[in-house]
Amino acid sequence: MSDAPTPSETSERKGHCLCGAVQITAHDASKHVGACHCDMCRRWGGGPFIELDCGAHVTVTGEDHITAYSSSDWAERGFCKTCGTNLFYRLKETGQHMIAAGIFDDQDDLTFRTQVFIDQKPSYYSFAEKTDNMTGEELMAMFAPETE
């Protein structure tokens, strides 16, 4: 994963859950799709979590239809409590949203760029696209507090 995307790498995207009770507008959505293969993401959705980094500038309509599950000390996962659609993985401290790519209406300009927790990916599937890959240890090292 790289630094924050530049404005040319982001766009406003709108989407909704399966039943339409939750509508999301991501004002700074990345155009680069990522996949997380961690054990929790695969258990949550039955496969890798395919997402767009949408930053913290996200507007939600129908928020009363969202249930958020605190999956770790630093993040929570949101889903529609009416239809069960997996919506986002959100960092508690910053409000940064990684939103499920499939909920967005327009996906034509997206490119598959990164895979994380590649060391936890089971052997029964692989993606054909060439991507930047990171192990779980490499990803966690990016966010670990600096020691003196």
Disulfide bonds with the S-S distance in Angstrom:
none
